[in-house]
């Protein structure tokens, strides 16, 4: 829960303090790409841990981490939308 709240707060600050309207589609695409890359890297690393995880467990970890990072990216974009809205209201 704390990571989601932190992502939302950082997104609001990013949208508010950065002048102009942000391109949410680009932010979502970048979040998806980063989520997939981070998930696979951490999943592959978890296969080689000393605890002896199997390849199946590593794939499950990769998918789980990927989904979590994508959700955090979407929460960040929602925060950016809120920040853009607040910036627009301040200018009026």
Biopython code that builds the backbone (N, CA, C, O; Angstrom):
import numpy as np
from Bio.PDB.StructureBuilder import StructureBuilder

atoms = [
    (1, "UNK", "N", (0.813, -1.192, 0.000)),
    (1, "UNK", "CA", (0.000, 0.000, 0.000)),
    (1, "UNK", "C", (0.861, 1.262, 0.000)),
    (1, "UNK", "O", (0.494, 2.266, -0.611)),
    (2, "UNK", "N", (1.999, 1.211, 0.682)),
    (2, "UNK", "CA", (2.829, 2.404, 0.773)),
    (2, "UNK", "C", (3.461, 2.748, -0.575)),
    (2, "UNK", "O", (3.605, 3.924, -0.911)),
    (3, "UNK", "N", (3.835, 1.735, -1.341)),
    (3, "UNK", "CA", (4.413, 2.009, -2.658)),
    (3, "UNK", "C", (3.388, 2.635, -3.589)),
    (3, "UNK", "O", (3.714, 3.524, -4.376)),
    (4, "UNK", "N", (2.143, 2.169, -3.497)),
    (4, "UNK", "CA", (1.095, 2.740, -4.345)),
    (4, "UNK", "C", (0.835, 4.194, -3.976)),
    (4, "UNK", "O", (0.685, 5.045, -4.853)),
    (5, "UNK", "N", (0.783, 4.480, -2.673)),
    (5, "UNK", "CA", (0.573, 5.857, -2.214)),
    (5, "UNK", "C", (1.746, 6.740, -2.619)),
    (5, "UNK", "O", (1.551, 7.882, -3.033)),
    (6, "UNK", "N", (2.959, 6.216, -2.500)),
    (6, "UNK", "CA", (4.141, 6.975, -2.896)),
    (6, "UNK", "C", (4.132, 7.249, -4.401)),
    (6, "UNK", "O", (4.468, 8.352, -4.832)),
    (7, "UNK", "N", (3.751, 6.254, -5.197)),
    (7, "UNK", "CA", (3.671, 6.449, -6.651)),
    (7, "UNK", "C", (2.632, 7.508, -6.999)),
    (7, "UNK", "O", (2.848, 8.317, -7.901)),
    (8, "UNK", "N", (1.505, 7.507, -6.290)),
    (8, "UNK", "CA", (0.466, 8.505, -6.534)),
    (8, "UNK", "C", (0.959, 9.904, -6.169)),
    (8, "UNK", "O", (0.747, 10.851, -6.926)),
    (9, "UNK", "N", (1.606, 10.039, -5.031)),
    (9, "UNK", "CA", (2.109, 11.347, -4.592)),
    (9, "UNK", "C", (3.187, 11.863, -5.547)),
    (9, "UNK", "O", (3.190, 13.042, -5.900)),
    (10, "UNK", "N", (4.099, 10.988, -5.964)),
    (10, "UNK", "CA", (5.134, 11.399, -6.906)),
    (10, "UNK", "C", (4.504, 11.788, -8.240)),
    (10, "UNK", "O", (4.950, 12.742, -8.877)),
    (11, "UNK", "N", (3.475, 11.063, -8.667)),
    (11, "UNK", "CA", (2.785, 11.396, -9.908)),
    (11, "UNK", "C", (2.097, 12.750, -9.837)),
    (11, "UNK", "O", (2.155, 13.528, -10.789)),
    (12, "UNK", "N", (1.445, 13.035, -8.712)),
    (12, "UNK", "CA", (0.789, 14.336, -8.539)),
    (12, "UNK", "C", (1.831, 15.445, -8.566)),
    (12, "UNK", "O", (1.627, 16.473, -9.210)),
    (13, "UNK", "N", (2.938, 15.246, -7.876)),
    (13, "UNK", "CA", (3.997, 16.262, -7.862)),
    (13, "UNK", "C", (4.589, 16.445, -9.260)),
    (13, "UNK", "O", (4.863, 17.572, -9.674)),
    (14, "UNK", "N", (4.785, 15.354, -9.983)),
    (14, "UNK", "CA", (5.331, 15.427, -11.338)),
    (14, "UNK", "C", (4.394, 16.198, -12.259)),
    (14, "UNK", "O", (4.840, 17.045, -13.032)),
    (15, "UNK", "N", (3.110, 15.910, -12.180)),
    (15, "UNK", "CA", (2.139, 16.595, -13.028)),
    (15, "UNK", "C", (1.949, 18.047, -12.645)),
    (15, "UNK", "O", (1.703, 18.889, -13.508)),
    (16, "UNK", "N", (2.059, 18.352, -11.361)),
    (16, "UNK", "CA", (1.823, 19.713, -10.892)),
    (16, "UNK", "C", (3.017, 20.622, -11.168)),
    (16, "UNK", "O", (2.846, 21.742, -11.649)),
    (17, "UNK", "N", (4.212, 20.151, -10.868)),
    (17, "UNK", "CA", (5.386, 21.015, -10.971)),
    (17, "UNK", "C", (5.957, 21.103, -12.379)),
    (17, "UNK", "O", (6.675, 22.054, -12.689)),
    (18, "UNK", "N", (5.663, 20.160, -13.216)),
    (18, "UNK", "CA", (6.155, 20.218, -14.590)),
    (18, "UNK", "C", (5.156, 20.997, -15.426)),
    (18, "UNK", "O", (3.983, 20.631, -15.503)),
    (19, "UNK", "N", (5.611, 22.058, -16.044)),
    (19, "UNK", "CA", (4.689, 22.934, -16.755)),
    (19, "UNK", "C", (4.167, 22.258, -18.017)),
    (19, "UNK", "O", (4.869, 21.477, -18.658)),
    (20, "UNK", "N", (2.937, 22.569, -18.354)),
    (20, "UNK", "CA", (2.304, 21.999, -19.533)),
    (20, "UNK", "C", (1.634, 20.671, -19.238)),
    (20, "UNK", "O", (1.827, 20.075, -18.178)),
    (21, "UNK", "N", (0.850, 20.226, -20.192)),
    (21, "UNK", "CA", (0.134, 18.963, -20.046)),
    (21, "UNK", "C", (1.068, 17.819, -20.433)),
    (21, "UNK", "O", (1.753, 17.885, -21.453)),
    (22, "UNK", "N", (1.087, 16.786, -19.621)),
    (22, "UNK", "CA", (1.949, 15.634, -19.870)),
    (22, "UNK", "C", (1.253, 14.661, -20.817)),
    (22, "UNK", "O", (0.024, 14.614, -20.870)),
    (23, "UNK", "N", (2.026, 13.897, -21.552)),
    (23, "UNK", "CA", (1.504, 12.897, -22.477)),
    (23, "UNK", "C", (1.366, 11.576, -21.723)),
    (23, "UNK", "O", (2.344, 10.852, -21.538)),
    (24, "UNK", "N", (0.138, 11.271, -21.288)),
    (24, "UNK", "CA", (-0.093, 10.083, -20.478)),
    (24, "UNK", "C", (0.128, 8.793, -21.251)),
    (24, "UNK", "O", (0.529, 7.790, -20.661)),
    (25, "UNK", "N", (-0.121, 8.790, -22.546)),
    (25, "UNK", "CA", (0.068, 7.570, -23.338)),
    (25, "UNK", "C", (1.542, 7.170, -23.352)),
    (25, "UNK", "O", (1.874, 5.991, -23.225)),
    (26, "UNK", "N", (2.418, 8.154, -23.506)),
    (26, "UNK", "CA", (3.849, 7.866, -23.495)),
    (26, "UNK", "C", (4.271, 7.360, -22.120)),
    (26, "UNK", "O", (5.071, 6.429, -22.025)),
    (27, "UNK", "N", (3.745, 7.958, -21.055)),
    (27, "UNK", "CA", (4.076, 7.508, -19.705)),
    (27, "UNK", "C", (3.614, 6.072, -19.468)),
    (27, "UNK", "O", (4.326, 5.291, -18.837)),
    (28, "UNK", "N", (2.421, 5.716, -19.969)),
    (28, "UNK", "CA", (1.915, 4.351, -19.805)),
    (28, "UNK", "C", (2.787, 3.373, -20.587)),
    (28, "UNK", "O", (3.131, 2.309, -20.074)),
    (29, "UNK", "N", (3.148, 3.720, -21.822)),
    (29, "UNK", "CA", (3.994, 2.833, -22.620)),
    (29, "UNK", "C", (5.350, 2.624, -21.960)),
    (29, "UNK", "O", (5.851, 1.500, -21.910)),
    (30, "UNK", "N", (5.944, 3.695, -21.455)),
    (30, "UNK", "CA", (7.231, 3.563, -20.780)),
    (30, "UNK", "C", (7.102, 2.712, -19.519)),
    (30, "UNK", "O", (7.993, 1.920, -19.211)),
    (31, "UNK", "N", (6.003, 2.872, -18.792)),
    (31, "UNK", "CA", (5.768, 2.060, -17.598)),
    (31, "UNK", "C", (5.615, 0.587, -17.929)),
    (31, "UNK", "O", (6.109, -0.270, -17.196)),
    (32, "UNK", "N", (4.934, 0.283, -19.026)),
    (32, "UNK", "CA", (4.778, -1.110, -19.447)),
    (32, "UNK", "C", (6.121, -1.720, -19.830)),
    (32, "UNK", "O", (6.430, -2.842, -19.429)),
    (33, "UNK", "N", (6.911, -0.997, -20.594)),
    (33, "UNK", "CA", (8.215, -1.506, -21.024)),
    (33, "UNK", "C", (9.129, -1.718, -19.821)),
    (33, "UNK", "O", (9.782, -2.756, -19.708)),
    (34, "UNK", "N", (9.176, -0.741, -18.933)),
    (34, "UNK", "CA", (10.021, -0.864, -17.745)),
    (34, "UNK", "C", (9.543, -2.008, -16.865)),
    (34, "UNK", "O", (10.360, -2.748, -16.317)),
    (35, "UNK", "N", (8.232, -2.163, -16.722)),
    (35, "UNK", "CA", (7.691, -3.259, -15.920)),
    (35, "UNK", "C", (8.068, -4.612, -16.462)),
    (35, "UNK", "O", (8.430, -5.507, -15.698)),
    (36, "UNK", "N", (7.990, -4.780, -17.766)),
    (36, "UNK", "CA", (8.344, -6.060, -18.372)),
    (36, "UNK", "C", (9.835, -6.344, -18.213)),
    (36, "UNK", "O", (10.223, -7.465, -17.881)),
    (37, "UNK", "N", (10.662, -5.344, -18.446)),
    (37, "UNK", "CA", (12.114, -5.538, -18.335)),
    (37, "UNK", "C", (12.511, -5.869, -16.896)),
    (37, "UNK", "O", (13.244, -6.830, -16.660)),
    (38, "UNK", "N", (12.030, -5.078, -15.935)),
    (38, "UNK", "CA", (12.369, -5.309, -14.523)),
    (38, "UNK", "C", (11.845, -6.663, -14.062)),
    (38, "UNK", "O", (12.542, -7.379, -13.344)),
    (39, "UNK", "N", (10.641, -7.022, -14.458)),
    (39, "UNK", "CA", (10.075, -8.311, -14.059)),
    (39, "UNK", "C", (10.899, -9.482, -14.554)),
    (39, "UNK", "O", (11.169, -10.413, -13.795)),
    (40, "UNK", "N", (11.300, -9.451, -15.808)),
    (40, "UNK", "CA", (12.085, -10.552, -16.345)),
    (40, "UNK", "C", (13.485, -10.617, -15.742)),
    (40, "UNK", "O", (13.995, -11.704, -15.468)),
    (41, "UNK", "N", (14.103, -9.464, -15.536)),
    (41, "UNK", "CA", (15.437, -9.465, -14.932)),
    (41, "UNK", "C", (15.382, -10.034, -13.519)),
    (41, "UNK", "O", (16.191, -10.892, -13.164)),
    (42, "UNK", "N", (14.436, -9.563, -12.712)),
    (42, "UNK", "CA", (14.341, -10.077, -11.343)),
    (42, "UNK", "C", (13.895, -11.531, -11.307)),
    (42, "UNK", "O", (14.309, -12.282, -10.424)),
    (43, "UNK", "N", (13.059, -11.936, -12.252)),
    (43, "UNK", "CA", (12.662, -13.342, -12.318)),
    (43, "UNK", "C", (13.824, -14.246, -12.660)),
    (43, "UNK", "O", (13.978, -15.314, -12.067)),
    (44, "UNK", "N", (14.649, -13.829, -13.615)),
    (44, "UNK", "CA", (15.829, -14.622, -13.979)),
    (44, "UNK", "C", (16.810, -14.671, -12.814)),
    (44, "UNK", "O", (17.393, -15.719, -12.537)),
    (45, "UNK", "N", (16.992, -13.552, -12.137)),
    (45, "UNK", "CA", (17.894, -13.548, -10.976)),
    (45, "UNK", "C", (17.383, -14.443, -9.861)),
    (45, "UNK", "O", (18.180, -15.046, -9.142)),
    (46, "UNK", "N", (16.062, -14.540, -9.702)),
    (46, "UNK", "CA", (15.531, -15.379, -8.628)),
    (46, "UNK", "C", (15.733, -16.862, -8.911)),
    (46, "UNK", "O", (15.715, -17.673, -7.985)),
    (47, "UNK", "N", (15.923, -17.226, -10.167)),
    (47, "UNK", "CA", (16.201, -18.632, -10.493)),
    (47, "UNK", "C", (17.569, -19.040, -9.941)),
    (47, "UNK", "O", (17.757, -20.181, -9.519)),
    (48, "UNK", "N", (18.509, -18.115, -9.947)),
    (48, "UNK", "CA", (19.880, -18.427, -9.553)),
    (48, "UNK", "C", (20.171, -18.094, -8.090)),
    (48, "UNK", "O", (21.338, -18.024, -7.704)),
    (49, "UNK", "N", (19.151, -17.889, -7.277)),
    (49, "UNK", "CA", (19.380, -17.609, -5.860)),
    (49, "UNK", "C", (19.811, -18.879, -5.146)),
    (49, "UNK", "O", (19.507, -19.982, -5.600)),
    (50, "UNK", "N", (20.512, -18.733, -4.036)),
    (50, "UNK", "CA", (20.979, -19.919, -3.307)),
    (50, "UNK", "C", (19.844, -20.763, -2.714)),
    (50, "UNK", "O", (20.074, -21.907, -2.323)),
    (51, "UNK", "N", (18.654, -20.229, -2.644)),
    (51, "UNK", "CA", (17.568, -20.996, -2.056)),
    (51, "UNK", "C", (17.111, -22.129, -2.964)),
    (51, "UNK", "O", (16.337, -22.990, -2.547)),
    (52, "UNK", "N", (17.589, -22.130, -4.202)),
    (52, "UNK", "CA", (17.302, -23.232, -5.099)),
    (52, "UNK", "C", (15.916, -23.191, -5.706)),
    (52, "UNK", "O", (15.278, -24.233, -5.861)),
    (53, "UNK", "N", (15.440, -22.011, -6.050)),
    (53, "UNK", "CA", (14.131, -21.913, -6.694)),
    (53, "UNK", "C", (14.176, -22.587, -8.062)),
    (53, "UNK", "O", (15.214, -22.609, -8.724)),
    (54, "UNK", "N", (13.071, -23.116, -8.459)),
    (54, "UNK", "CA", (13.013, -23.755, -9.766)),
    (54, "UNK", "C", (12.760, -22.708, -10.853)),
    (54, "UNK", "O", (12.494, -21.543, -10.555)),
    (55, "UNK", "N", (12.843, -23.127, -12.088)),
    (55, "UNK", "CA", (12.574, -22.225, -13.201)),
    (55, "UNK", "C", (11.116, -21.794, -13.174)),
    (55, "UNK", "O", (10.791, -20.653, -13.503)),
    (56, "UNK", "N", (10.239, -22.715, -12.780)),
    (56, "UNK", "CA", (8.808, -22.389, -12.709)),
    (56, "UNK", "C", (8.551, -21.263, -11.703)),
    (56, "UNK", "O", (7.774, -20.348, -11.976)),
    (57, "UNK", "N", (9.203, -21.333, -10.548)),
    (57, "UNK", "CA", (9.041, -20.283, -9.542)),
    (57, "UNK", "C", (9.622, -18.962, -10.035)),
    (57, "UNK", "O", (9.075, -17.900, -9.737)),
    (58, "UNK", "N", (10.707, -19.012, -10.776)),
    (58, "UNK", "CA", (11.297, -17.794, -11.321)),
    (58, "UNK", "C", (10.386, -17.133, -12.332)),
    (58, "UNK", "O", (10.290, -15.906, -12.375)),
    (59, "UNK", "N", (9.717, -17.933, -13.148)),
    (59, "UNK", "CA", (8.774, -17.377, -14.118)),
    (59, "UNK", "C", (7.583, -16.751, -13.401)),
    (59, "UNK", "O", (7.115, -15.681, -13.790)),
    (60, "UNK", "N", (7.093, -17.413, -12.357)),
    (60, "UNK", "CA", (5.992, -16.835, -11.573)),
    (60, "UNK", "C", (6.410, -15.517, -10.941)),
    (60, "UNK", "O", (5.635, -14.561, -10.936)),
    (61, "UNK", "N", (7.626, -15.454, -10.407)),
    (61, "UNK", "CA", (8.124, -14.197, -9.832)),
    (61, "UNK", "C", (8.223, -13.110, -10.890)),
    (61, "UNK", "O", (7.862, -11.961, -10.635)),
    (62, "UNK", "N", (8.703, -13.458, -12.062)),
    (62, "UNK", "CA", (8.839, -12.472, -13.137)),
    (62, "UNK", "C", (7.483, -11.905, -13.523)),
    (62, "UNK", "O", (7.346, -10.695, -13.699)),
    (63, "UNK", "N", (6.491, -12.757, -13.657)),
    (63, "UNK", "CA", (5.151, -12.299, -14.019)),
    (63, "UNK", "C", (4.557, -11.448, -12.898)),
    (63, "UNK", "O", (3.950, -10.411, -13.163)),
    (64, "UNK", "N", (4.728, -11.877, -11.652)),
    (64, "UNK", "CA", (4.194, -11.118, -10.526)),
    (64, "UNK", "C", (4.817, -9.740, -10.391)),
    (64, "UNK", "O", (4.113, -8.755, -10.168)),
    (65, "UNK", "N", (6.125, -9.668, -10.525)),
    (65, "UNK", "CA", (6.808, -8.383, -10.429)),
    (65, "UNK", "C", (6.415, -7.488, -11.595)),
    (65, "UNK", "O", (6.231, -6.284, -11.419)),
    (66, "UNK", "N", (6.286, -8.066, -12.784)),
    (66, "UNK", "CA", (5.877, -7.293, -13.951)),
    (66, "UNK", "C", (4.514, -6.668, -13.734)),
    (66, "UNK", "O", (4.314, -5.489, -14.029)),
    (67, "UNK", "N", (3.582, -7.440, -13.225)),
    (67, "UNK", "CA", (2.229, -6.920, -12.971)),
    (67, "UNK", "C", (2.272, -5.818, -11.916)),
    (67, "UNK", "O", (1.589, -4.803, -12.058)),
    (68, "UNK", "N", (3.054, -6.002, -10.876)),
    (68, "UNK", "CA", (3.143, -4.981, -9.822)),
    (68, "UNK", "C", (3.714, -3.672, -10.361)),
    (68, "UNK", "O", (3.205, -2.596, -10.046)),
    (69, "UNK", "N", (4.757, -3.758, -11.161)),
    (69, "UNK", "CA", (5.370, -2.542, -11.708)),
    (69, "UNK", "C", (4.407, -1.845, -12.670)),
    (69, "UNK", "O", (4.337, -0.617, -12.686)),
    (70, "UNK", "N", (3.667, -2.608, -13.466)),
    (70, "UNK", "CA", (2.691, -2.013, -14.374)),
    (70, "UNK", "C", (1.591, -1.305, -13.590)),
    (70, "UNK", "O", (1.170, -0.211, -13.966)),
    (71, "UNK", "N", (1.123, -1.917, -12.506)),
    (71, "UNK", "CA", (0.096, -1.276, -11.671)),
    (71, "UNK", "C", (0.645, 0.015, -11.067)),
    (71, "UNK", "O", (-0.058, 1.025, -11.033)),
    (72, "UNK", "N", (1.891, -0.005, -10.591)),
    (72, "UNK", "CA", (2.494, 1.220, -10.049)),
    (72, "UNK", "C", (2.618, 2.291, -11.120)),
    (72, "UNK", "O", (2.420, 3.472, -10.834)),
    (73, "UNK", "N", (2.940, 1.903, -12.341)),
    (73, "UNK", "CA", (3.035, 2.878, -13.434)),
    (73, "UNK", "C", (1.667, 3.489, -13.723)),
    (73, "UNK", "O", (1.569, 4.692, -13.968)),
    (74, "UNK", "N", (0.619, 2.684, -13.699)),
    (74, "UNK", "CA", (-0.730, 3.214, -13.931)),
    (74, "UNK", "C", (-1.155, 4.162, -12.813)),
    (74, "UNK", "O", (-1.787, 5.186, -13.071)),
    (75, "UNK", "N", (-0.811, 3.822, -11.578)),
    (75, "UNK", "CA", (-1.117, 4.716, -10.454)),
    (75, "UNK", "C", (-0.342, 6.020, -10.600)),
    (75, "UNK", "O", (-0.873, 7.090, -10.302)),
    (76, "UNK", "N", (0.913, 5.943, -11.057)),
    (76, "UNK", "CA", (1.707, 7.146, -11.299)),
    (76, "UNK", "C", (1.038, 8.025, -12.346)),
    (76, "UNK", "O", (0.973, 9.242, -12.173)),
    (77, "UNK", "N", (0.540, 7.435, -13.430)),
    (77, "UNK", "CA", (-0.109, 8.208, -14.493)),
    (77, "UNK", "C", (-1.398, 8.847, -13.973)),
    (77, "UNK", "O", (-1.717, 9.973, -14.351)),
    (78, "UNK", "N", (-2.131, 8.158, -13.125)),
    (78, "UNK", "CA", (-3.321, 8.755, -12.511)),
    (78, "UNK", "C", (-2.913, 9.960, -11.667)),
    (78, "UNK", "O", (-3.596, 10.985, -11.674)),
    (79, "UNK", "N", (-1.800, 9.838, -10.939)),
    (79, "UNK", "CA", (-1.284, 10.971, -10.173)),
    (79, "UNK", "C", (-0.886, 12.130, -11.060)),
    (79, "UNK", "O", (-1.110, 13.289, -10.711)),
    (80, "UNK", "N", (-0.290, 11.824, -12.221)),
    (80, "UNK", "CA", (0.079, 12.879, -13.168)),
    (80, "UNK", "C", (-1.173, 13.594, -13.669)),
    (80, "UNK", "O", (-1.177, 14.817, -13.806)),
    (81, "UNK", "N", (-2.233, 12.838, -13.940)),
    (81, "UNK", "CA", (-3.492, 13.457, -14.382)),
    (81, "UNK", "C", (-4.050, 14.387, -13.308)),
    (81, "UNK", "O", (-4.528, 15.479, -13.617)),
    (82, "UNK", "N", (-3.989, 13.964, -12.068)),
    (82, "UNK", "CA", (-4.462, 14.801, -10.961)),
    (82, "UNK", "C", (-3.594, 16.055, -10.854)),
    (82, "UNK", "O", (-4.112, 17.159, -10.686)),
    (83, "UNK", "N", (-2.272, 15.885, -10.950)),
    (83, "UNK", "CA", (-1.364, 17.028, -10.887)),
    (83, "UNK", "C", (-1.591, 18.012, -12.020)),
    (83, "UNK", "O", (-1.551, 19.224, -11.806)),
    (84, "UNK", "N", (-1.831, 17.502, -13.231)),
    (84, "UNK", "CA", (-2.138, 18.384, -14.368)),
    (84, "UNK", "C", (-3.434, 19.148, -14.123)),
    (84, "UNK", "O", (-3.532, 20.334, -14.437)),
    (85, "UNK", "N", (-4.418, 18.470, -13.565)),
    (85, "UNK", "CA", (-5.695, 19.117, -13.268)),
    (85, "UNK", "C", (-5.502, 20.223, -12.231)),
    (85, "UNK", "O", (-6.046, 21.317, -12.383)),
    (86, "UNK", "N", (-4.736, 19.944, -11.185)),
    (86, "UNK", "CA", (-4.492, 20.959, -10.156)),
    (86, "UNK", "C", (-3.713, 22.142, -10.722)),
    (86, "UNK", "O", (-3.983, 23.291, -10.374)),
    (87, "UNK", "N", (-2.750, 21.860, -11.591)),
    (87, "UNK", "CA", (-1.988, 22.950, -12.231)),
    (87, "UNK", "C", (-2.901, 23.809, -13.086)),
    (87, "UNK", "O", (-2.776, 25.034, -13.091)),
    (88, "UNK", "N", (-3.817, 23.181, -13.809)),
    (88, "UNK", "CA", (-4.743, 23.910, -14.680)),
    (88, "UNK", "C", (-5.686, 24.773, -13.833)),
    (88, "UNK", "O", (-5.998, 25.903, -14.210)),
    (89, "UNK", "N", (-6.133, 24.249, -12.700)),
    (89, "UNK", "CA", (-7.014, 25.017, -11.814)),
    (89, "UNK", "C", (-6.284, 26.192, -11.201)),
    (89, "UNK", "O", (-6.886, 27.244, -10.982)),
    (90, "UNK", "N", (-5.000, 26.037, -10.921)),
    (90, "UNK", "CA", (-4.207, 27.133, -10.334)),
    (90, "UNK", "C", (-4.042, 28.275, -11.330)),
    (90, "UNK", "O", (-4.054, 29.442, -10.940)),
    (91, "UNK", "N", (-3.889, 27.946, -12.622)),
    (91, "UNK", "CA", (-3.683, 28.966, -13.641)),
    (91, "UNK", "C", (-4.950, 29.762, -13.914)),
    (91, "UNK", "O", (-4.872, 30.898, -14.382)),
    (92, "UNK", "N", (-6.106, 29.192, -13.632)),
    (92, "UNK", "CA", (-7.370, 29.907, -13.891)),
    (92, "UNK", "C", (-7.606, 30.976, -12.927)),
    (92, "UNK", "O", (-8.621, 31.668, -13.007)),
]
sb = StructureBuilder()
sb.init_structure("model")
sb.init_model(0)
sb.init_chain("A")
sb.init_seg("    ")
for serial, (resi, resn, name, xyz) in enumerate(atoms, 1):
    if name == "N":
        sb.init_residue(resn, " ", resi, " ")
    sb.init_atom(name, np.array(xyz, "f"), 0.0, 1.0, " ", f" {name:<3s}", serial, name[0])
structure = sb.get_structure()
